[in-house]
Amino acid sequence: MKYKDNSVKNKKLKRVLLIISVLIALLFVSCTIIITYFYNKYDLDVNALTSVNNGVLIYSSTGKESTLYNTNRSIIKLNTLPDYVAKAFIDVEDKRFYEHNGYDLKRIIKSSIVNMTTRSKSQGASTISQQLIKNALLSNEKTYQRKIEEIILSIKMEKEFQKDEILEMYLNTIYFGANAYGIENASQIYFNKSAKDLTLNEACCLAGIIKSPARYSPILNYENAISRRNFVAKTMLDCKDISEQDYQNVISQPLNIVKNNETNHSYEKEAIYEACNLLNISERELINKEYQIITFKDDDLQKIVMDSNNSVIEETSNNDDTLDSISILVANDGTVKAYYVNSNYDLHNMKRQPASTLKPLAVYLPCIIHNILKPATEILDEKIDYNGYSPKNADNKYHGYVSAREALKESLNIPAVKLLDNVGLNKSRDVLSSLGIQLDNSDMNMSLALGSTYRGVSLLQLVSAYNVLANLGTYRPICFVDKILDKHGNIIYEHEEYSQKIIDEADAFILTDMLKDVSTSGTAKRLNSLNIPVASKTGTATNGENNNDLYNIAYTTDYTTLSWIADIKDNVLPNGFYSSVQPTEMTKRIFANIYSNKRPNDFVKPNTVEKFAYDLNELEENHRLVKPNHDIARYIAYDYFKVSNPPETIASNENIILNVKIDNSKSILTFDADKYKEYYVYKTCKDNSILLGVVKDKSGNIEIIDNDIYNYETISYFIIQGENSSNTVSIRPKDYLINRLNNEFLSGKKRWPV
C-alpha cells in the first residue's frame, strides 16, 4: 500500500492562501487609499448647502429696482408640512432614506448592471441625499467621477446633518419646472397655495414632477401628470403610507391647476438661458453661484410690448381660448429691448413653421441677389404642377401677370413657387444659411417657397434674419445680456459689439422697399395708419383647413419686431384669427406707442440703387422691362433697380411700314402701331389730302378701311407720326376691277387691257 504525501499538498494550499491573503490585503489597502484620497479631495461646502439666498439677480438696462428679478428659493420648514408630503417624496425617490448613510449600495449595483448592459448612463441610483448634493453643489454632467464626488459629499453631509434636516433642504432645493425651485415655489406656481396646505392629491403630483419636470408638468402635459401622480399614490399604498381609501380618492380626483398671476418674467428667463450659454454652465450652477446679470431690457418698452400683446388677446379671444403669444422688440444693433411670452409653456428654443414670413428670405432675396427679378418684373400667376405639387393662392384665384412687388405685397403662393424654381433650391439654401436659418435635406423641395420646413424655425432666428434687412445687409447677433457679475461685483462677462456684412445693401434695400408696400396696401396694411416708413411681412401656418400659427414681422430703421399667436395645446386657432389682424394689430400698437412723439428715419438708398423709368407698353405687351424711347408720361413708370442691372435698352423702330390692298369695293390699310404714339392716316386724290383717321392708345397691327375708292382715278395713302412718315402706297381702283374681270369672268378668252 502507498501513502499519499499530504505535506506537499498542504504546502501548496498554504502558498495559495497566502497569495490570496496578500492580494486581498493589497486590494483593501488600495481601496482604502483610493477612498481616503477621494474623501479628502472633495470638501463639503456647508454654507452653499444651507444658504437660503442662492439666486441670480437680473436687472434691466436702467437697473431699476422695480424690475429686479430674483430666483431665490422660498424656504419652508419640514415640520409645517403634512406628513404625507414628505412620505410621497421618500416613497417614490428613496424608500431607504432613513436607513442608508447617503448612498444605497443595492441601487448602485442594480443601476450599474443596467448601464453596463445598455452601454449608457441612463439609470441613476441617486438617493435623496445625492440629489440634494447634485442640485445644490454639482453640475448635471453624467460622469463616473462626478458620481464618486456626489457619493463622497453625500456621506459627509450625512455626518453633518440629521435626516430631517437633509430632507428639508432637499424639498427646498429640488427643481419642479416652470422656474420653480423648492416645494413652496412649486406649490404657489401650480396650485396658488402654500406647501403647508397641499392635499395628498397635490403632494403626489409634485412628487411625480421632479423625475422629468417638462414631461410630467400638469400645465404642459396634464395626462402625463395624472399618470405619474397615480404611480406615486400606488407606491405610497405599497409602502403602507396611505390607505386603500386614500389611494382611491387620489386617483379619482382631477388636478385643479390654479394659474398664479405673478409678474411675467419672460425676458429674465431668456437672459438666464443666454447667460448659461455664455458661461457654459447649467442654470443650477448659475443660481448657486449667485451671479448678477445686467440685461438690455428697457422697462418702458417692455411694458408697451406686454400691454400691446395682452390687450389684443383679451379683446379678440374668448375666455375658453388657450392662446399662446410672443412679442419681441429688438433694436437694430441686435440688443433685445423687450421680450414677452404669454403662455403656460416653456417656449425657449421653440421652432414653428414660419409660413409666408420665409418667402422674402427664401425666394425674393435670392432672386434679387442673382438678378432674376426686379420689383417690377412680371410673373404669370397661373395653375402649375411640379411633379404632383400644385399649390394654390390663399384666395383660390389666378391673377394672370402680376409684378413681383404685387405678388409679395399680397403674399401670392404661385409666383413664389415659380421664382424659387427659377433661382434654384441651392441658392435659396445658401442665402438662408447666411441669415442663420439652417435647412434640413428634406426641406429641399418647392414647398419651401411657402415656408414649409421639416424642423421649423425659431422666432429669434426669424427676428435675427429680418434684423439683417433692417440694417441693409449687416448682421448683428441678437442678445439679451450686457454684463454678468459675480456675487462680489466683479465683471466676468461683458457684451462686445460685433457686425458682419452678409447681404449687399442694394439687395437688402430693394427687398425692404417691396416690404414697405406690404405695410401700406398689402397684407399688413393695418400699419399704414402709423404713417411711418415701416417694412413688414405676415405669415399664416395652417393645419389642414385651420390656422395654427400667425405672424407679423415688421421693422423700421430703429427696431425689428415680431408678433406671434398660436394654440400649442390644440394646434387650432379660433375662427376670426388671421395674420393680417391680431398679430399685425399687436405690431401696430407697439409702434404707435414708440413713435407717438417722434418719427423714424426712412431707409437710406445706397448709391448702387436708382429709380429708373420703364416702358409700360412694352411691359404690358411683351412682359419686358425696357427703357422708354418716348416721353409720353402715361406710358412711363418708375421703380428701383440696381445700377448694375437697369431696364433693358432696345433700339427704337422709327420706320412705319404701310400696306394697302383692295378688297372688292374698299381699300384695307394695315400697319404696326406703338401704344404711346399718335398716327395720322391720310389719302391723297385729285390733289387733295383727306384725313382718314387718327390712331392712338393702340398697339400691334392696326387696320383702317377706306370705302370711297371708285370715284378717283388714282389714290395715294401715307401716315404721319410726329416727325416721321410712312411709305406712300398708290393704287388705281379701276385697274383692280379690270384684273378681276379678266381673271374671274374672261378666263381663257379675250382679255381687257389694263
Number of C-alpha atoms within 10 A of each C-alpha: 3 4 5 8 8 9 9 10 11 11 11 12 12 12 12 12 12 12 12 12 12 12 12 12 12 12 12 12 12 12 12 12 12 12 14 11 11 16 17 10 11 14 12 17 13 12 8 14 20 14 14 15 16 22 22 24 21 25 25 25 18 13 15 11 10 9 18 12 18 17 18 21 20 17 18 19 14 19 11 10 15 16 13 18 23 18 20 27 23 19 22 19 20 21 19 14 18 13 11 15 19 24 24 19 12 10 16 16 12 13 18 19 13 16 15 11 9 11 10 10 14 11 16 15 20 23 24 24 27 24 20 24 27 24 19 23 19 18 15 13 11 11 9 10 11 15 18 15 20 23 24 23 24 26 19 16 23 17 12 13 12 12 18 13 14 21 21 19 24 23 23 23 29 21 22 26 20 18 14 22 22 24 28 23 27 25 23 18 22 24 19 17 16 16 24 18 14 19 14 20 25 22 24 29 27 28 25 28 22 18 15 12 19 19 17 25 25 22 17 18 15 16 14 17 24 23 14 23 27 21 17 25 31 21 19 25 17 13 15 11 16 18 14 15 9 15 19 13 13 22 17 10 10 11 19 11 14 14 13 13 8 9 8 12 15 18 22 26 18 19 24 22 18 16 23 17 12 12 12 11 14 18 17 22 20 21 21 21 15 20 23 24 25 21 26 23 27 18 19 11 17 22 15 17 28 21 16 23 27 17 13 17 20 10 9 13 17 11 7 6 13 16 22 20 22 23 28 24 27 26 20 26 22 25 21 25 24 25 26 24 22 18 16 15 17 15 17 14 13 12 14 18 24 24 24 27 24 26 25 22 24 27 30 27 24 26 22 20 21 11 15 15 23 26 20 23 17 23 21 16 22 16 13 15 10 12 6 7 11 13 17 16 17 12 8 8 12 14 15 12 17 18 20 23 24 21 22 26 24 19 24 24 21 26 26 27 22 20 21 26 16 13 20 17 19 12 17 23 22 16 20 20 14 13 23 15 20 18 19 11 9 10 18 18 17 21 18 25 29 27 25 21 23 15 14 19 23 18 24 18 17 19 22 25 26 31 32 25 29 27 25 26 22 21 26 20 17 19 20 28 28 19 19 23 18 16 13 9 10 11 14 12 16 12 12 7 10 10 11 11 13 14 21 15 22 23 26 22 25 26 24 24 20 24 23 27 24 28 27 22 15 23 23 31 20 18 28 18 11 18 12 20 20 28 27 31 31 32 27 25 22 16 11 8 7 15 21 23 27 30 31 29 25 30 29 26 20 15 23 29 28 27 29 26 25 24 19 18 13 11 14 18 24 17 9 10 20 20 23 21 20 24 29 30 21 26 29 22 20 24 24 19 14 17 14 9 7 10 13 14 12 12 17 10 15 16 10 15 19 18 13 17 19 24 25 23 23 19 16 12 11 10 18 18 22 19 20 22 14 12 11 11 10 10 19 19 16 13 16 20 24 22 14 10 13 19 21 12 12 10 7 9 8 11 12 18 16 18 17 20 13 18 11 11 13 15 19 14 19 16 17 16 20 18 17 20 17 16 21 16 21 17 19 17 16 10 7 8 14 12 13 14 14 14 18 14 13 16 17 11 10 13 13 16 15 13 13 10 18 14 10 14 13 16 20 16 24 23 23 16 18 10 6 11 18 19 14 16 16 15 18 15 20 16 14 16 16 15 16 13 14 17 12 9 11 13 10 8 8 8 14 10 8 10
